[in-house]
Amino acid sequence: MTSLRNLQMVALASLMVGTVPASALAQAKPPAQAPAPAQPPAQMTDKVIKIGVLNDQSGLYADLSGKGSVLAAKMAVEDFGGQVGGTPVEVIFADHQNKPDIGSNVARQWLDVDKVDVIVDVPTSSVALAVSEIAKTKNKVFLDSGAGSIDLTGKACTPNTVHWTYDTYALAHGTGSAVVANGGSSWFFLTADYAFGHALEKDVSDVVKASGGKVLGAVRHPLNTADFSSFLLQAQSSGAKVIGLANAGGDTINAIKAASEFGITEGGQKLAGLLVFISDVHALGLPSAKGLQLTSAFYWDTNDQTRAFSKRFSERNGGKVPTMVHAGVYSSVLHYLKAVQALKSDADGKAVVAQMKAMPTEDPLFGKGSIRADGRKIHPMYLYEVKAPSESKKPWDYYKLVRTIPAEQAFRPLAQSECPLVKK
């Protein structure tokens, strides 16, 4: 062995000064080993797969989204193994403050400079619609769980966006239909004055009218309203049987509390919370929230798998169980990583989304599902009623199931889609 090494060193030194032919060096090498079987290399950009969670970290949607969505994304990465084909996966986050300009600036910084591959969550539909267009322009991936606007899979759909969890059509045909069926034949809306609120008011109005009911009017309030007194007085004076709350998060909580203070429900009018999260019910308390009907894609206490995940989640989230937005973030990130693994590349956002659509979805929170051509993630939705305090037997035991809405009925039929990706 020593003589062989010496011969190699002499041959190499001689080759460098041009005194020994290269064949001498080749003769001095030990026998070559058989090469390992060739493996297709993973083509991951920048040697890291970077996920950006963009949402409300400090405002009215912080509880239903916020830090819980960051945790959900991290748990999905951990459960997947922390890497794809040897490439590590990193999760970062930012607060868009529910403002489209701030959200757009963060998205451009992430995609252009920080090399983020996929943006997830993004409640507040006006921000989500802006981010969707940016992701298309930069050919990256956008997975929305927090926003509700049906335009994300309608006229504003892109080949780079998937809309997870819920939308205004699903809410209208869940909660709206149930309230109408129970005698809510006349409505007045308190509507958050931005894309989501407008879409929800329209979709529920369509359901009410199609069922033979009437819409007596609406009033629009600014996002993150502290004082609902003037808006509720208009709703009260309308004489409508149902006051539809086309808002979410802190706005819904404040409106319900104010309605209780004004004695509106005692006067015979009913409140319809058209987008209510379990975090809202927790903030209101069962004495105030009891009897509310709501539509959700996820409830932590559904089965053994949802309970197991929610236990792990709550242990890392200050005892708070996941909302349906958190569940959607987990589910969407998991499916994204599966698609990247199948492609062995994260470089082409459009190709990744196409792969996501080609693969059936399956995870412990939503079960089996699919993604349609318009980018709509399909799964069942559920109509729940909030329990009375006497019915609740443990922490966060808030819902009782009224009915399951099958996946094929939960979302707008593809034939009615305005998405240009859908072949007519």
Secondary structure, 3 states (H helix, E strand, C coil): CHHHHHHHHHHHHHHHHCCCCHHHHHHHCCCCCCCCCCCCCCECHHHCEEEEEEECCCCCCCCCCHHHHHHHHHHHHHHHCCEECCEEEEEEEEECCCCHHHHHHHHHHHHHCCCCCEEEECCCHHHHHHHHHHHHHHCCEEEECCCCCHHHHCCCCCCCEEECCCCHHHHHHHHHHHHHHCCCCEEEEEEECCHHHHHHHHHHHHHHHHCCCEEEEEEEECCCCCCCHHHHHHHHHHCCCEEEEECCHHHHHHHHHHHHHCCCCCCCCEEEECCCCHHHHHHHCHHHHCCCEEEECCCCCCCHHHHHHHHHHHHCCCCCCCCHHHHHHHHHHHHHHHHHHHHCECCCHHHHHHHHHHCCEEECCCEEEEECCCCEEECCEEEEEECCHHHCCCCCCCEEEEEEECHHHHCCCHHHCCCCCCCC
